Amino acid sequence: MKNLGSMLLVSVFAGAITLGAYRFFFEKPNYTIVAPEEQGSVFQTNYTPTSARGAGINDVDFTLAAENTVNAVVHVKNVTINKGPNRLLDFFYGYGNNARPQVGTGSGVIISQDGYIVTNNHVIDNSSQLQVTLNNNKTYEAELIGTDPNTDIALIKIEADEKLPYLAFGDSDNTKIGEWVLAVGNPFNLTSTVTAGIVSAKARDLGRNQSFIQTDAAVNPGNSGGALVNTNGDLVGINTAITSQTGSYVGYSFAVPSNIAKKVVDDILEYGNVQKAVLGINIARKNTPYAIENGIDEIEGVYVSGVEEDSGAAEAELQEGDVIKQLDQIKIKKYPDLTGYLSSKRPGDIIEVMIDRNGESLTVPVTLKKRQKTIVPEMGMEVKNLSEKEMKTFKTDHGVMITGVPERYRGYGLQGKVIISIDGKKITDIQEARNAFGSIKRYGSTDITMLNEKGERERLIFQ
């Protein structure tokens, strides 16, 4: 036993000596000695502070925002009566009382304890009856208060016995690209559903001269009119549209910014209609031959191609060739940035406009005014408000001037004349002209009284 222990000890020592000799004579060292006068490689990096809550999705808490939002989002049911024929025999024998109700659904957001609800105009359009179902399954009849098709915003109201949960409007100008948001609505007739995403882009123009917030939060049919909120639960948008060939969510959706929605709601409550404010400029659209030829296509900002007479821009002495770079504190990189900010303003508001004029930066105050031109419904003519000079020329204190005539009416000599009444109703501005033309009966006659430049009255009756 003693001999066996001695042999084991000798074997261990022999192995250690053999391994040490191999590493000393044959194995190359894998370390480097740096002399004191030598410098190691140094890499300069930018110090980027990280969020105290971390950068991962697991560090973002959506629960509080979702909890505060779902009870303020409602289901909106729109019942319309389709009085059109649905059988071939109806064309010959008439369809009389064969009225078929059609039901459309969407979402809405309660914005006050007493039952005011904001939704999309297309959700309640042509409604014969409106019903609102709360998240607790209580159902109420709703009254239409007002709409604005241009922004696709509508205001309705329910009468409830108790105070209702509601969401306050947040400041959509402060939303940032990459910020987490929640879309809350009633897709596919489900009760309030929450989806999460980020703000993908701002000031998106979908061909409506509108300015939308783009998000990748899932929005599907039925979500229209629902809430877009940030992680604090602030209402930053009203979900309104998706771009999809299938009609379902494909990766991104759009919302009306809360600042625009709030302004529309305030106008409806205070004035009964939306007060639109304009700068009074003509702009050169990008991606056109003119813009490309003149280098406008490469400009960051909005290029002023003309200034309208008697406008705020004219009074502030804006000029053709100016490039608008900023309105108040909002940077203007493209036209939807400008229209989006102006949509949150009213006539009479004063804004600071920063422009680039021949390489020089200038900031001028501009008083916004009412829109001076519009295209009237039914006949499609363009009309404008009269200036003081034009009132003297035509010897009148009211009326609107015809500045554009569709092809089918060009043989009547309407261009440049002033409309002073329609069917005996006095016309003082373009809003009254829009209302009067909008009430024209399709199969009746329309009596239009006009003035020529001599101040002489002319009367036309259109069938």
C-alpha positions as CSV (number, residue, x, y, z in Angstrom):
1,M,0.0,0.0,0.0
2,K,2.9,2.3,0.8
3,N,4.5,1.5,-2.5
4,L,1.3,2.3,-4.4
5,G,1.0,5.8,-2.7
6,S,4.6,6.5,-3.7
7,M,4.0,5.6,-7.3
8,L,0.9,7.8,-7.5
9,L,2.8,10.8,-6.1
10,V,5.7,10.3,-8.6
11,S,3.1,10.1,-11.5
12,V,1.5,13.4,-10.5
13,F,4.9,15.2,-10.3
14,A,6.0,13.7,-13.7
15,G,2.8,14.9,-15.4
16,A,3.2,18.4,-14.0
17,I,6.8,18.6,-15.2
18,T,5.9,17.4,-18.7
19,L,3.0,19.9,-19.1
20,G,5.1,22.8,-17.9
21,A,7.9,21.9,-20.3
22,Y,5.4,21.7,-23.2
23,R,3.9,25.1,-22.5
24,F,7.3,26.8,-22.0
25,F,8.9,25.5,-25.2
26,F,6.0,24.9,-27.7
27,E,2.9,27.0,-26.8
28,K,2.9,30.7,-28.0
29,P,1.8,33.2,-25.4
30,N,-1.7,34.8,-26.1
31,Y,-1.0,38.0,-24.3
32,T,0.7,41.3,-25.3
33,I,2.9,43.5,-23.2
34,V,2.4,47.2,-23.7
35,A,5.4,49.3,-22.8
36,P,4.8,52.5,-20.8
37,E,5.6,54.8,-23.8
38,E,3.1,52.9,-26.1
39,Q,-0.6,53.7,-26.3
40,G,-3.4,51.1,-26.5
41,S,-6.2,51.6,-29.1
42,V,-8.8,54.2,-27.9
43,F,-12.3,54.4,-29.4
44,Q,-14.2,57.7,-29.0
45,T,-18.0,57.0,-28.4
46,N,-20.9,59.2,-27.9
47,Y,-22.5,59.1,-24.5
48,T,-26.3,58.6,-24.9
49,P,-28.2,58.7,-21.6
50,T,-30.8,55.9,-21.4
51,S,-34.3,56.1,-20.0
52,A,-34.4,55.5,-16.3
53,R,-37.1,53.0,-17.0
54,G,-35.1,51.2,-19.7
55,A,-35.5,50.9,-23.4
56,G,-37.4,47.7,-23.8
57,I,-41.2,47.2,-24.3
58,N,-41.3,45.3,-21.1
59,D,-40.3,48.4,-19.2
60,V,-43.3,50.4,-20.5
61,D,-46.5,50.2,-18.5
62,F,-49.7,50.4,-20.5
63,T,-52.0,49.2,-17.8
64,L,-52.9,52.5,-16.2
65,A,-53.5,54.2,-19.6
66,A,-55.7,51.3,-20.7
67,E,-57.7,51.2,-17.5
68,N,-58.4,55.0,-17.7
69,T,-59.4,54.8,-21.4
70,V,-61.6,51.8,-21.9
71,N,-64.5,53.1,-19.9
72,A,-64.5,56.4,-21.8
73,V,-64.7,54.8,-25.2
74,V,-68.1,53.8,-26.5
75,H,-69.7,51.8,-29.2
76,V,-71.7,53.9,-31.7
77,K,-74.5,52.4,-33.9
78,N,-75.8,54.3,-36.9
79,V,-79.1,53.3,-38.3
80,T,-79.9,54.7,-41.8
81,I,-83.0,54.2,-43.9
82,N,-82.2,53.2,-47.4
83,K,-85.3,54.2,-49.5
84,G,-83.9,53.0,-52.8
85,P,-85.4,50.1,-54.8
86,N,-84.1,46.6,-54.1
87,R,-86.0,44.6,-56.7
88,L,-86.5,45.0,-60.5
89,L,-90.3,45.4,-60.0
90,D,-89.7,48.4,-57.8
91,F,-88.5,50.4,-60.8
92,F,-91.9,49.9,-62.5
93,Y,-94.3,49.9,-59.6
94,G,-92.4,52.1,-57.2
95,Y,-91.0,51.1,-53.8
96,G,-93.3,53.2,-51.5
97,N,-92.7,52.1,-48.0
98,N,-90.1,49.5,-48.9
99,A,-87.5,51.3,-46.8
100,R,-84.7,49.1,-45.5
101,P,-82.7,50.0,-42.4
102,Q,-79.0,49.7,-42.7
103,V,-76.7,49.6,-39.6
104,G,-73.2,50.9,-39.4
105,T,-71.0,50.8,-36.3
106,G,-68.0,52.6,-35.0
107,S,-66.5,54.1,-31.8
108,G,-66.6,57.3,-29.9
109,V,-64.9,59.0,-27.0
110,I,-66.7,60.6,-24.1
111,I,-65.1,64.0,-23.5
112,S,-67.3,65.4,-20.7
113,Q,-69.1,64.1,-17.6
114,D,-72.5,65.2,-19.0
115,G,-72.3,63.0,-22.1
116,Y,-70.6,64.9,-25.0
117,I,-69.0,62.3,-27.3
118,V,-66.6,62.9,-30.2
119,T,-66.5,60.5,-33.1
120,N,-65.9,60.5,-36.9
121,N,-68.3,62.2,-39.3
122,H,-68.3,59.1,-41.5
123,V,-69.5,57.0,-38.5
124,I,-72.7,59.0,-38.1
125,D,-73.2,60.3,-41.7
126,N,-76.8,60.1,-43.0
127,S,-78.0,58.7,-39.7
128,S,-81.7,58.3,-39.0
129,Q,-81.0,57.0,-35.5
130,L,-77.9,57.0,-33.3
131,Q,-77.3,54.6,-30.4
132,V,-74.4,54.6,-28.0
133,T,-73.4,51.7,-25.8
134,L,-71.0,52.2,-22.9
135,N,-68.4,49.8,-21.8
136,N,-70.8,48.7,-19.0
137,N,-73.3,47.7,-21.7
138,K,-75.8,50.5,-20.9
139,T,-77.3,51.8,-24.2
140,Y,-78.6,55.4,-24.8
141,E,-80.1,57.3,-27.7
142,A,-77.8,60.0,-29.0
143,E,-78.4,63.4,-30.5
144,L,-76.2,64.8,-33.3
145,I,-74.8,68.2,-32.2
146,G,-72.6,69.1,-35.2
147,T,-70.2,67.8,-37.8
148,D,-67.2,68.8,-39.9
149,P,-66.7,66.6,-43.0
150,N,-63.4,68.3,-43.8
151,T,-61.7,67.0,-40.6
152,D,-64.1,63.9,-40.4
153,I,-65.0,64.9,-36.8
154,A,-68.6,64.9,-35.4
155,L,-70.0,65.7,-31.9
156,I,-72.9,63.8,-30.4
157,K,-74.5,63.8,-27.0
158,I,-76.3,61.3,-24.7
159,E,-78.4,62.0,-21.6
160,A,-77.2,59.8,-18.7
161,D,-78.4,59.6,-15.1
162,E,-74.9,59.6,-13.7
163,K,-71.6,61.3,-14.3
164,L,-69.7,59.6,-17.0
165,P,-66.0,58.7,-17.2
166,Y,-64.3,60.9,-19.8
167,L,-61.0,61.7,-21.4
168,A,-59.4,65.2,-21.6
169,F,-57.8,66.3,-24.8
170,G,-54.0,66.2,-24.7
171,D,-51.6,68.3,-26.8
172,S,-51.0,66.4,-30.0
173,D,-48.2,68.9,-31.0
174,N,-46.1,67.4,-28.3
175,T,-46.3,63.8,-29.6
176,K,-43.1,62.5,-30.9
177,I,-42.3,59.9,-33.6
178,G,-41.4,56.7,-31.8
179,E,-43.6,57.4,-28.8
180,W,-45.8,54.6,-27.5
181,V,-49.5,55.0,-28.1
182,L,-52.7,52.9,-27.5
183,A,-55.6,52.6,-29.9
184,V,-58.9,52.0,-28.1
185,G,-62.1,51.2,-29.9
186,N,-64.7,48.6,-30.8
187,P,-63.4,46.6,-33.8
188,F,-65.7,44.0,-35.4
189,N,-68.5,44.9,-32.9
190,L,-66.4,43.8,-29.9
191,T,-66.4,45.7,-26.7
192,S,-63.6,48.1,-26.0
193,T,-60.3,46.7,-27.3
194,V,-56.8,48.0,-26.7
195,T,-53.9,47.7,-29.1
196,A,-50.5,49.2,-28.8
197,G,-48.0,50.7,-31.2
198,I,-45.8,53.7,-31.8
199,V,-46.3,57.0,-33.6
200,S,-44.9,56.2,-37.0
201,A,-45.1,59.7,-38.6
202,K,-46.8,63.0,-38.1
203,A,-48.5,65.4,-40.6
204,R,-49.5,62.7,-43.0
205,D,-51.6,64.0,-46.0
206,L,-54.0,61.4,-47.5
207,G,-55.1,63.8,-50.3
208,R,-57.6,65.7,-48.1
209,N,-55.4,68.7,-47.3
210,Q,-55.4,67.2,-43.8
211,S,-52.8,66.4,-41.3
212,F,-52.9,62.9,-39.7
213,I,-50.9,61.1,-37.0
214,Q,-49.7,57.8,-38.4
215,T,-49.4,54.9,-36.0
216,D,-48.8,51.1,-36.3
217,A,-51.2,50.3,-33.5
218,A,-53.7,47.8,-35.0
219,V,-56.9,49.6,-36.1
220,N,-59.7,47.6,-37.8
221,P,-63.3,48.3,-39.0
222,G,-65.3,49.6,-36.0
223,N,-62.3,51.4,-34.5
224,S,-63.2,54.6,-36.4
225,G,-63.9,57.4,-33.9
226,G,-62.1,55.7,-31.1
227,A,-59.3,57.0,-28.9
228,L,-55.5,57.3,-29.6
229,V,-53.9,57.9,-26.2
230,N,-50.3,58.1,-24.9
231,T,-48.9,56.1,-22.0
232,N,-50.1,58.8,-19.6
233,G,-53.7,58.3,-20.9
234,D,-53.8,61.7,-22.6
235,L,-56.1,61.8,-25.7
236,V,-53.8,62.7,-28.6
237,G,-55.9,61.6,-31.5
238,I,-59.2,60.3,-32.9
239,N,-58.7,57.1,-35.0
240,T,-60.2,57.7,-38.4
241,A,-58.7,55.7,-41.3
242,I,-56.7,52.8,-42.5
243,T,-55.1,52.4,-46.0
244,S,-55.8,48.8,-47.0
245,Q,-56.9,46.9,-50.1
246,T,-58.7,44.4,-47.9
247,G,-60.4,46.9,-45.6
248,S,-58.6,45.5,-42.6
249,Y,-55.4,46.5,-40.8
250,V,-52.2,46.1,-42.8
251,G,-49.6,47.6,-40.5
252,Y,-50.5,51.3,-40.1
253,S,-53.4,53.6,-39.5
254,F,-54.2,57.3,-39.1
255,A,-55.8,59.5,-36.5
256,V,-57.0,63.1,-36.4
257,P,-54.7,65.0,-34.0
258,S,-56.4,66.0,-30.8
259,N,-55.6,69.7,-31.2
260,I,-57.6,69.7,-34.4
261,A,-60.5,67.6,-32.9
262,K,-60.7,69.9,-29.9
263,K,-60.8,73.0,-32.0
264,V,-63.6,71.5,-34.1
265,V,-65.6,70.5,-31.0
266,D,-65.1,74.0,-29.4
267,D,-66.3,75.7,-32.6
268,I,-69.4,73.6,-32.9
269,L,-70.3,74.3,-29.3
270,E,-69.6,78.0,-29.4
271,Y,-70.5,79.0,-33.0
272,G,-72.6,76.1,-34.4
273,N,-70.1,75.6,-37.2
274,V,-66.3,75.4,-37.7
275,Q,-64.4,78.6,-37.9
276,K,-61.7,78.2,-40.6
277,A,-58.6,80.4,-40.5
278,V,-56.3,80.9,-43.4
279,L,-53.0,82.7,-44.0
280,G,-54.0,83.9,-47.4
281,I,-51.2,82.4,-49.5
282,N,-51.0,80.3,-52.6
283,I,-48.4,77.5,-52.5
284,A,-46.4,75.6,-55.0
285,R,-46.9,71.9,-54.7
286,K,-43.9,69.7,-54.7
287,N,-43.4,66.8,-57.2
288,T,-44.8,68.9,-60.1
289,P,-43.0,69.9,-63.3
290,Y,-43.0,73.6,-62.1
291,A,-41.5,72.7,-58.7
292,I,-38.9,70.5,-60.2
293,E,-37.8,73.0,-62.9
294,N,-37.6,75.8,-60.3
295,G,-35.8,73.8,-57.6
296,I,-38.8,74.1,-55.3
297,D,-39.0,70.3,-55.0
298,E,-35.8,70.3,-52.9
299,I,-36.9,73.1,-50.5
300,E,-37.6,72.2,-46.8
301,G,-40.6,74.3,-46.0
302,V,-43.6,75.7,-47.8
303,Y,-42.9,77.9,-50.9
304,V,-45.2,80.9,-51.3
305,S,-46.2,81.2,-54.9
306,G,-48.7,84.1,-54.4
307,V,-50.4,86.2,-51.8
308,E,-54.2,86.7,-51.7
309,E,-55.6,90.2,-51.6
310,D,-57.0,91.5,-48.3
311,S,-55.5,88.5,-46.4
312,G,-53.4,88.3,-43.3
313,A,-50.4,87.4,-45.4
314,A,-50.9,90.5,-47.5
315,E,-51.1,92.7,-44.5
316,A,-48.0,91.2,-43.1
317,E,-46.3,91.8,-46.5
318,L,-45.4,88.2,-47.2
319,Q,-44.1,87.9,-50.8
320,E,-43.9,85.4,-53.6
321,G,-40.7,83.4,-53.2
322,D,-40.8,83.4,-49.4
323,V,-40.3,80.0,-47.8
324,I,-42.3,79.4,-44.6
325,K,-40.0,77.5,-42.1
326,Q,-41.9,77.8,-38.8
327,L,-45.3,78.8,-37.4
328,D,-45.0,79.8,-33.7
329,Q,-42.9,76.9,-32.3
330,I,-43.9,74.4,-34.9
331,K,-41.4,73.6,-37.6
332,I,-42.8,73.5,-41.1
333,K,-41.1,71.0,-43.4
334,K,-44.0,70.3,-45.7
335,Y,-47.5,71.5,-46.6
336,P,-49.4,69.2,-44.2
337,D,-47.4,70.6,-41.3
338,L,-48.8,74.1,-42.2
339,T,-52.4,73.0,-42.7
340,G,-52.4,70.8,-39.6
341,Y,-51.3,73.7,-37.4
342,L,-53.7,76.2,-39.0
343,S,-56.6,73.7,-38.5
344,S,-56.2,74.3,-34.8
345,K,-56.5,78.1,-35.1
346,R,-59.4,80.5,-35.6
347,P,-59.9,83.8,-37.5
348,G,-58.4,86.6,-35.5
349,D,-55.6,84.5,-34.0
350,I,-52.1,86.0,-34.4
351,I,-49.3,83.6,-35.1
352,E,-45.5,84.2,-35.6
353,V,-44.4,83.2,-39.1
354,M,-40.7,82.5,-39.7
355,I,-39.8,82.8,-43.3
356,D,-36.7,82.5,-45.4
357,R,-36.4,85.4,-47.9
358,N,-33.5,85.2,-50.2
359,G,-31.4,83.5,-47.5
360,E,-32.4,85.9,-44.7
361,S,-34.5,84.6,-41.8
362,L,-37.4,86.9,-40.8
363,T,-40.2,86.5,-38.3
364,V,-43.4,88.4,-38.8
365,P,-46.7,88.4,-36.9
366,V,-49.7,87.4,-39.1
367,T,-53.4,87.8,-38.2
368,L,-55.4,84.9,-39.5
369,K,-58.6,85.7,-41.3
370,K,-61.7,83.8,-42.5
371,R,-61.4,81.9,-45.8
372,Q,-62.2,84.4,-48.6
373,K,-63.0,81.8,-51.3
374,T,-65.1,78.6,-51.5
375,I,-66.7,76.3,-54.0
376,V,-70.5,76.2,-53.5
377,P,-72.4,72.9,-53.6
378,E,-74.7,71.8,-56.4
379,M,-73.6,74.3,-59.1
380,G,-69.9,74.0,-58.2
381,M,-69.0,77.7,-58.8
382,E,-66.1,79.4,-57.0
383,V,-67.1,82.5,-55.1
384,K,-65.2,85.0,-52.9
385,N,-66.0,87.6,-50.3
386,L,-66.1,91.2,-51.6
387,S,-63.4,93.7,-50.7
388,E,-64.3,97.3,-49.9
389,K,-63.1,98.4,-53.3
390,E,-65.3,95.8,-55.0
391,M,-68.3,96.9,-52.9
392,K,-67.8,100.5,-54.2
393,T,-67.4,99.3,-57.8
394,F,-70.6,97.2,-57.7
395,K,-72.5,99.7,-55.5
396,T,-73.5,97.2,-52.9
397,D,-72.8,96.4,-49.2
398,H,-73.3,92.7,-49.5
399,G,-72.8,89.7,-51.9
400,V,-70.1,87.4,-53.2
401,M,-68.2,87.5,-56.5
402,I,-68.1,84.6,-58.9
403,T,-64.5,83.8,-59.6
404,G,-64.8,80.4,-61.2
405,V,-67.5,78.8,-63.3
406,P,-67.8,75.1,-64.3
407,E,-67.8,74.2,-68.0
408,R,-71.6,73.6,-68.1
409,Y,-72.4,77.2,-67.0
410,R,-69.8,79.1,-68.9
411,G,-72.3,80.3,-71.6
412,Y,-74.3,82.3,-69.1
413,G,-71.7,85.1,-68.6
414,L,-71.4,84.5,-64.8
415,Q,-67.7,85.1,-64.4
416,G,-67.0,88.3,-62.4
417,K,-70.5,89.1,-61.4
418,V,-71.8,89.5,-57.8
419,I,-74.5,87.3,-56.3
420,I,-76.6,89.3,-53.9
421,S,-79.5,86.9,-53.3
422,I,-80.6,83.3,-53.9
423,D,-84.3,82.5,-54.0
424,G,-84.9,85.8,-52.3
425,K,-82.5,85.2,-49.5
426,K,-79.8,87.9,-49.0
427,I,-76.2,86.7,-49.4
428,T,-73.6,88.5,-47.4
429,D,-70.6,86.2,-47.4
430,I,-69.3,82.8,-48.7
431,Q,-70.7,80.9,-45.8
432,E,-74.2,82.1,-46.5
433,A,-73.6,81.3,-50.2
434,R,-72.6,77.7,-49.3
435,N,-75.7,77.3,-47.1
436,A,-78.0,78.7,-49.8
437,F,-76.6,76.6,-52.6
438,G,-76.6,73.6,-50.4
439,S,-80.4,73.9,-49.8
440,I,-81.2,74.0,-53.5
441,K,-83.7,71.3,-54.5
442,R,-82.4,69.1,-57.3
443,Y,-85.6,69.1,-59.3
444,G,-86.8,72.6,-58.5
445,S,-85.9,76.0,-59.9
446,T,-83.3,78.4,-58.5
447,D,-83.7,82.2,-58.7
448,I,-80.3,84.0,-58.6
449,T,-80.1,87.8,-58.4
450,M,-76.7,89.3,-59.5
451,L,-75.0,92.6,-60.2
452,N,-72.8,93.5,-63.1
453,E,-69.9,96.0,-62.8
454,K,-72.3,98.9,-63.6
455,G,-74.3,98.0,-60.5
456,E,-77.2,96.8,-62.7
457,R,-79.3,93.9,-61.5
458,E,-79.6,90.7,-63.5
459,R,-81.8,87.8,-62.7
460,L,-81.3,84.2,-63.8
461,I,-83.6,81.2,-63.1
462,F,-82.0,77.8,-63.3
463,Q,-84.1,74.7,-63.6
